[in-house]
Amino acid sequence: MRPKLFQVVPTKDYNVYLYYDNGEIKLYDCKWALTKSGIFTKLHSADAFVELCCIMNNTLAFDVAGDFDNCNCIDICPDTIYTDSVPCNHDILIA
């Protein structure tokens, strides 16, 4: 069973630190979003990427509507972010 994601910390270089309830800290590379069009263009600004990053639907998401509507966001499959992210071997301050 996959652990529960409880915090995300985005960086301006399109990475997101993922904090799981089992103590794991992983790093997910979101640079792929820069190659996507449509709704993903809202994430092409590093400032917007950081500002819109959150947890919705129990996974990494981007609140593109600005109203925390679980039906109006970009949410990434929780299995994808868990398996495609890499473990972090250093401590990151939890904000």
ChimeraX attribute file (.defattr): number of C-alpha atoms within 10 A of each C-alpha:
attribute: neighborCount
match mode: 1-to-1
recipient: residues
	/A:1	3
	/A:2	11
	/A:3	13
	/A:4	14
	/A:5	20
	/A:6	14
	/A:7	19
	/A:8	23
	/A:9	18
	/A:10	22
	/A:11	17
	/A:12	13
	/A:13	13
	/A:14	20
	/A:15	17
	/A:16	24
	/A:17	21
	/A:18	24
	/A:19	20
	/A:20	17
	/A:21	12
	/A:22	10
	/A:23	8
	/A:24	13
	/A:25	21
	/A:26	20
	/A:27	20
	/A:28	21
	/A:29	17
	/A:30	17
	/A:31	13
	/A:32	9
	/A:33	16
	/A:34	15
	/A:35	9
	/A:36	12
	/A:37	11
	/A:38	6
	/A:39	12
	/A:40	16
	/A:41	15
	/A:42	18
	/A:43	23
	/A:44	17
	/A:45	13
	/A:46	15
	/A:47	13
	/A:48	16
	/A:49	26
	/A:50	19
	/A:51	17
	/A:52	20
	/A:53	21
	/A:54	22
	/A:55	19
	/A:56	18
	/A:57	14
	/A:58	15
	/A:59	22
	/A:60	24
	/A:61	21
	/A:62	26
	/A:63	23
	/A:64	21
	/A:65	14
	/A:66	11
	/A:67	9
	/A:68	16
	/A:69	12
	/A:70	16
	/A:71	11
	/A:72	13
	/A:73	20
	/A:74	18
	/A:75	19
	/A:76	16
	/A:77	13
	/A:78	18
	/A:79	11
	/A:80	11
	/A:81	20
	/A:82	21
	/A:83	11
	/A:84	13
	/A:85	19
	/A:86	15
	/A:87	14
	/A:88	13
	/A:89	9
	/A:90	7
	/A:91	7
	/A:92	11
	/A:93	6
	/A:94	9
	/A:95	6
